[in-house]
Amino acid sequence: MIRHLIARELPWTRSLLGRITVFVLASVMLAYALGAGAALLIMVRGQSRQWDHDARLYVQVASTALRGVYTFVSVHIDRDGRVSWIETGRPVGDDQSIVTTGFMPADVLALASAQTGQDVWLVTADDAGRITSLSDSQGQGAGLRVSFPDSEGRTPRRLFTGWTEIGSTTHFAGFMPILSKDGRLMGGLVASVGSAETLLAARNQALLTLTLLMMVILAASALVVALGLRRAFRPIPALTRVLTALADNDTGVRIPFQERTDELGRLALAIEKLRCAVVERGQLRRIGEHAAVMEHRAHHDSLTGLPNRAHFTALLETALERVAAGAQACNVMLLDLDRFKEVNDTLGHAAGDAVLVDVSRRIEPLLSPDDVVARLGGDEFAVLQPVDGTDGVERAERLARAIVASMARPFAYGGTPVSIGASIGIASAPEDGTERSVVLNRADLALYVAKNDGRGRFALHRPGMTMPVDGDGAAKAA
């Protein structure tokens, strides 16, 4: 009975064409269901990755703006060239930093916000580890409690991206911690990608839009099956391949069917817009990476990779501030290579460059973890050695003696032995002063004394030490 009813009301099911049509429609419906699910999953995952990418980029932009104003801070760069945390010897955004830089925290945050188009906060941490906001990019939002639900309730000590509660509002944001020299959490930067309400509403709208679009395409495809299955379904595999390629970051793929005036054409145009957005964000990522590279080059010697004069000066200023505050003492060593000019004159500048690189490689293993060696220029090097004040002179002598002995061993260039040496002048803070120019001048004076005494040795600055002079009363540069 039921079979007769079906045969009478749906006679086309008896034909081969009807059966093929039913099979194709069922297959198409299944394919659309799978494609829609894949597209929705790709979109949701892509949005999550994009939020994470934007959060990392925005907080890197904010840290760059902050470092452009607060020059007393330094950063830790991970192996991917991104800033992991900001390190400082004194608070950022307090009254003293305002007096020093002439900028309010809101000014710095507004600069970062203007580049990202989103809110940025400067936050501070108390002794109990509670995080509260100091200011936002509008100069408001002070005193809001900040927490990180995605970080198991703990405040991150490295670059973090995820859901962040600021006051009563939840944001997807990047957090760049600001740590003291001893690793204590002092605060950080929070750069928002958007509030949870805005982001999730946009995601839901996009999901609804894509779902409706897929349903429209399915209905349109069902109507044109009788006119030509090949024409109706030919774009689907191509667009699926395009979406897959975009998911794999292949932005060079050409988006077909943009000239069509139907739903598939609009889908192709939407995918093209997505491709353009991926290209643009990739360019922004490369700009950020290039900025990080340029930041590193600005503070490091291109030949040896050591900190350069500007970076060493900044580190010395920070160390002397701690010395003046009674937090530590430090030694400053100025190192000058002996007979280095002869290497350039006899073997050429390529040999001289190779020797300079080897010099840096010999010095670095002799240093303690907190010591810093820098190339000031030419054959001049400098070492900053923080000490606790009880054995500062002994540590300076041990290190200087080890460097002199290391430099006394012959170098090699192209199978040719190269013999040079090193003379070192040492000044200690606070004994020899707490001003950068004074400490450097006294270390330089000790260096001249070491050279005048025969080179290949070191000399500590002593009260009453004077520049060696020749018989005519003129200062001699050994």
C-alpha positions in Angstrom: 0.0 0.0 0.0 2.7 2.4 1.0 4.8 1.5 -2.1 1.8 2.2 -4.4 1.2 5.5 -2.7 4.8 6.5 -3.3 4.7 5.3 -6.9 1.5 7.3 -7.5 2.7 10.6 -5.9 6.4 10.4 -6.8 6.5 8.5 -10.1 9.9 10.1 -11.0 11.5 7.9 -8.4 11.0 4.9 -10.7 13.3 6.4 -13.4 17.0 6.2 -13.5 17.2 9.9 -13.6 15.1 10.2 -10.5 17.2 7.8 -8.7 20.4 9.5 -9.7 18.8 12.8 -8.7 17.9 11.5 -5.3 21.3 10.0 -4.9 23.1 13.2 -6.0 20.8 15.4 -3.8 21.6 13.1 -0.8 25.3 13.2 -1.7 25.2 16.9 -2.1 23.4 17.4 1.2 25.9 15.2 2.9 28.8 17.0 1.2 27.4 20.4 2.1 26.9 19.3 5.7 30.5 18.1 5.9 31.8 21.2 4.1 29.8 23.5 6.3 31.1 21.8 9.4 34.6 22.0 8.2 34.2 25.6 7.2 32.7 26.5 10.5 35.5 24.6 12.4 38.1 26.3 10.3 36.6 29.7 10.8 36.2 29.2 14.6 39.8 28.0 14.9 41.0 30.6 12.5 39.3 33.3 14.6 40.9 31.9 17.8 44.3 31.9 16.1 43.7 35.4 14.8 42.8 36.7 18.3 45.9 35.1 19.6 48.0 36.6 16.8 46.5 40.0 17.2 47.0 39.9 21.0 50.6 39.0 20.6 51.1 41.7 17.9 49.2 44.4 19.9 51.1 43.8 23.1 54.4 43.8 21.1 53.4 47.2 19.7 52.5 48.4 23.2 55.9 47.3 24.5 57.6 49.1 21.7 55.8 52.3 22.5 56.6 51.9 26.2 60.3 51.2 25.5 60.4 54.3 23.2 59.6 56.5 26.2 61.0 54.6 29.2 64.5 54.1 28.1 65.6 52.6 31.4 63.8 49.4 30.7 65.2 46.4 28.8 63.5 43.4 27.3 64.0 39.6 27.0 63.7 38.3 23.4 62.8 34.7 22.9 64.3 32.6 20.1 61.5 33.7 17.7 62.5 37.3 18.1 59.5 38.3 20.2 59.6 40.2 23.5 58.7 37.8 26.3 58.9 40.2 29.2 60.1 43.7 30.1 62.8 44.1 32.7 63.4 47.3 34.7 65.3 48.4 37.7 62.7 50.8 38.8 58.9 51.2 38.6 57.3 52.1 35.3 54.5 54.8 35.3 55.2 56.1 38.8 55.7 59.8 39.6 59.5 59.5 39.3 59.2 58.0 35.7 56.8 60.8 34.8 59.4 63.4 36.0 62.2 61.6 34.2 60.5 61.1 30.8 58.0 64.0 30.9 55.2 61.6 29.8 52.1 60.4 31.7 51.4 56.7 31.4 48.2 57.5 29.4 50.4 59.3 26.8 52.4 56.1 26.2 49.2 53.9 26.2 47.4 56.3 23.8 50.3 55.9 21.4 50.0 52.1 21.5 46.2 52.3 21.3 46.4 54.5 18.2 48.4 51.9 16.4 46.3 48.9 17.5 42.9 50.5 17.5 42.1 48.8 20.8 42.4 49.6 24.6 45.7 49.2 26.4 46.3 49.2 30.1 49.4 49.7 32.3 49.0 47.5 35.4 50.9 47.2 38.6 51.5 44.3 41.1 51.5 44.6 44.9 53.6 42.5 47.2 50.8 39.9 47.4 50.8 39.5 43.7 47.5 41.2 43.1 47.3 43.0 39.8 45.5 46.3 39.4 45.4 48.9 36.6 47.3 52.2 36.8 45.7 53.7 33.7 44.2 53.0 30.3 44.8 54.7 27.0 42.2 57.4 27.9 43.9 58.2 31.2 41.1 56.4 33.1 40.4 52.9 34.4 42.7 53.1 37.4 42.3 50.7 40.3 40.6 47.9 38.4 41.3 44.4 39.5 43.0 42.3 36.7 43.0 38.5 36.6 43.8 35.8 34.1 41.2 32.9 34.1 43.1 31.1 31.3 46.3 31.1 33.4 44.9 28.9 36.2 44.5 31.9 38.4 48.2 32.7 38.4 49.7 35.9 37.0 51.9 35.0 34.0 55.6 35.7 34.1 56.0 35.5 30.4 54.1 36.8 27.4 50.6 35.6 27.7 47.5 35.7 25.5 44.0 34.7 26.5 40.9 35.8 28.3 41.6 38.5 30.8 39.2 40.0 33.4 39.7 43.8 33.8 37.3 45.0 36.4 33.9 43.7 35.5 34.7 43.2 31.8 36.3 40.2 30.1 38.7 40.8 27.2 40.8 38.7 25.0 44.1 40.3 25.5 47.9 40.0 25.5 49.8 40.5 28.7 53.4 41.6 28.8 54.8 41.3 32.3 57.2 43.9 33.7 59.8 42.2 36.0 62.4 43.6 38.3 66.1 42.7 37.8 65.6 40.0 40.4 62.6 38.5 38.7 59.9 40.1 40.9 56.6 40.9 39.2 56.2 44.7 39.1 53.3 45.0 36.7 52.7 44.8 33.0 51.0 45.9 29.8 47.6 44.6 28.8 46.6 45.0 25.1 43.0 44.1 24.3 41.9 42.6 21.0 38.3 43.2 22.1 35.8 42.5 24.8 34.3 39.0 25.1 30.9 40.4 24.4 32.0 42.0 21.1 34.2 39.1 19.9 31.8 36.3 20.7 28.9 38.3 19.2 30.9 38.8 16.0 31.8 35.1 16.0 28.2 34.1 16.4 27.1 36.4 13.7 29.7 35.1 11.4 28.7 31.5 12.2 25.0 32.4 11.6 25.9 34.2 8.3 28.0 31.3 7.1 25.4 28.8 8.1 22.6 30.7 6.3 24.9 31.1 3.2 25.5 27.4 3.1 21.8 26.7 3.4 21.1 29.1 0.5 23.7 27.5 -1.6 22.3 24.1 -0.9 18.8 25.2 -1.9 20.0 26.8 -5.1 22.0 23.7 -5.9 19.0 21.5 -5.5 17.0 23.7 -7.9 19.5 23.5 -10.7 20.4 19.8 -10.4 17.9 19.0 -13.2 19.6 21.6 -15.4 23.1 20.3 -14.9 24.8 18.8 -11.9 28.2 19.5 -13.3 27.6 23.2 -13.6 25.9 23.4 -10.2 28.6 21.7 -8.2 31.8 22.4 -10.1 32.8 25.4 -7.9 32.5 23.6 -4.6 35.7 21.5 -4.8 37.7 24.5 -6.0 36.5 26.8 -3.2 37.1 24.0 -0.7 40.7 23.7 -2.0 41.1 27.5 -1.7 39.8 27.6 1.9 42.1 24.7 2.8 45.0 26.6 1.2 44.2 29.7 3.1 44.0 27.6 6.3 47.6 26.5 5.5 48.6 30.2 5.0 48.9 29.9 1.2 48.0 33.5 0.4 49.2 33.3 -3.2 46.3 31.1 -4.3 43.9 32.6 -6.8 40.3 32.7 -5.7 38.1 31.5 -8.7 34.5 32.3 -9.6 34.6 35.9 -8.3 32.9 37.0 -11.5 29.8 34.9 -10.8 26.7 36.7 -9.6 25.2 33.9 -7.5 25.9 32.8 -4.0 29.0 31.0 -4.9 30.3 34.2 -6.5 29.6 36.1 -3.2 31.3 33.3 -1.3 34.3 33.6 -3.6 34.4 37.4 -3.0 34.2 36.8 0.8 37.1 34.3 0.6 39.1 36.9 -1.4 38.5 39.4 1.3 39.6 36.8 3.8 42.7 36.2 1.7 43.5 39.9 1.6 43.1 40.1 5.4 45.5 37.2 5.8 48.0 38.9 3.6 47.7 42.1 5.5 48.1 40.5 8.8 51.1 38.6 7.5 52.6 41.9 6.5 51.9 43.3 10.0 53.6 40.2 11.5 56.6 40.7 9.3 56.8 44.4 10.2 56.7 43.4 13.8 59.5 40.9 13.3 61.5 43.4 11.3 61.1 45.9 14.1 62.4 43.4 16.6 65.4 42.7 14.4 66.1 46.4 14.0 65.8 46.8 17.8 68.4 44.2 18.3 70.7 45.7 15.7 70.4 49.1 17.3 71.8 47.7 20.5 74.4 45.2 19.4 77.6 45.2 17.4 77.2 43.8 13.9 80.5 42.0 13.9 80.7 40.3 17.2 77.1 40.3 18.3 78.0 41.8 21.6 76.2 44.8 23.1 77.4 48.1 21.5 78.5 51.3 23.2 74.9 52.7 23.4 73.6 49.5 25.0 76.5 49.2 27.4 76.0 52.9 28.4 72.4 52.2 29.2 73.3 49.1 31.2 76.0 51.0 33.1 73.6 53.8 33.9 71.1 51.3 35.4 73.9 49.5 37.4 75.1 52.8 38.8 71.6 53.8 39.8 71.5 50.6 41.8 74.9 51.4 43.2 73.8 54.9 44.2 70.7 53.4 45.9 73.0 51.1 47.9 71.6 47.9 46.2 74.9 46.7 44.8 78.4 47.6 43.8 80.0 47.0 40.4 83.3 46.9 38.5 83.9 48.5 35.1 86.7 47.2 33.0 88.0 48.9 29.8 90.0 46.5 27.6 92.3 47.5 24.8 94.0 45.0 22.5 97.8 45.2 22.3 99.5 45.1 18.9 96.1 44.8 17.1 97.1 47.5 14.6 99.9 45.3 13.4 97.4 42.5 12.6 95.4 44.9 10.3 98.6 46.3 8.7 100.2 42.9 8.0 97.2 40.5 7.4 94.4 42.8 6.5 91.2 44.0 8.0 89.5 40.6 7.4 92.0 39.0 9.7 91.4 41.8 12.2 87.7 41.2 12.1 88.2 37.5 12.7 90.5 38.2 15.6 87.9 40.5 17.2 85.2 37.8 16.9 87.6 35.3 18.5 88.3 37.8 21.3 84.6 38.1 22.1 84.3 34.3 22.1 87.2 33.9 24.5 85.9 36.5 26.9 82.3 35.4 27.2 83.0 31.9 28.8 85.0 33.7 31.5 82.1 35.8 32.7 79.6 35.2 35.4 75.9 35.0 34.5 75.3 38.7 35.5 78.5 40.0 33.8 78.2 41.9 30.5 80.9 42.3 27.9 80.4 44.9 25.1 82.4 46.1 22.1 82.8 49.9 22.3 84.4 50.2 18.8 87.6 49.3 17.1 89.6 47.0 19.4 88.0 48.5 22.5 85.9 46.3 24.8 84.2 46.9 28.1 83.0 44.6 30.9 80.4 45.4 33.5 80.7 43.2 36.6 78.0 43.5 39.3 79.3 42.5 42.7 77.9 42.3 46.2 80.5 44.6 47.7 82.4 42.1 49.9 84.8 40.7 47.3 84.6 43.2 44.5 88.3 43.8 44.1 89.2 40.1 44.2 86.5 39.2 41.6 87.8 42.0 39.3 91.4 40.8 39.6 90.4 37.2 39.0 88.4 38.1 35.9 91.0 40.5 34.6 93.8 38.0 35.1 91.8 35.3 33.3 91.1 37.7 30.3 94.8 38.8 30.1 95.9 35.1 30.1 93.3 34.2 27.5 94.3 37.0 25.2 98.0 36.0 25.6 97.4 32.7 23.9 98.0 33.0 20.1 95.1 33.3 17.8 95.0 31.8 14.3 93.9 33.2 11.0 94.2 31.0 7.9 96.8 28.8 9.5 98.9 31.8 10.5 99.4 32.4 14.3 98.5 35.8 15.5 99.9 37.1 18.8 98.3 40.0 20.5 97.5 40.8 24.1 95.2 42.8 26.2 95.6 45.7 28.7 92.8 46.3 31.2 91.9 49.3 33.4 89.5 48.7 36.2 87.3 51.1 38.2 84.9 50.2 41.0 81.7 51.8 42.1 81.0 53.3 44.5 84.7 53.6 45.5 85.6 55.3 42.3 82.3 57.3 42.0 78.8 56.7 41.0 78.6 58.9 37.9 79.1 57.2 34.6 81.6 59.7 33.2 83.7 59.6 36.4 83.8 55.8 36.5 84.7 55.5 32.9 87.3 58.2 33.1 89.0 56.4 36.0 88.8 53.0 34.3 90.4 54.7 31.2 93.1 56.2 33.4 93.9 52.8 34.9 94.0 51.4 31.3 96.6 53.9 30.3 98.7 53.0 33.4 98.5 49.3 32.5 99.7 50.0 29.0 102.4 52.3 30.2 103.6 49.6 32.6 104.3 47.2 29.8 100.9 46.1 28.4 99.5 42.6 28.7 98.4 43.4 32.2 95.7 45.0 34.2 95.6 47.9 36.6 93.1 49.0 39.3 92.4 52.7 39.7 94.0 54.1 42.8 93.5 57.5 44.5 96.2 59.8 43.2 96.7 57.9 39.9 97.7 60.2 37.1 98.1 60.0 33.4 101.7 58.8 32.5 103.7 61.7 31.0 106.8 61.8 28.9 109.9 63.8 29.6 108.4 67.0 28.1 105.4 66.9 30.5 103.0 65.7 27.8 100.6 62.8 28.5 101.6 59.6 26.9 99.2 57.1 25.3 100.8 53.8 25.7 
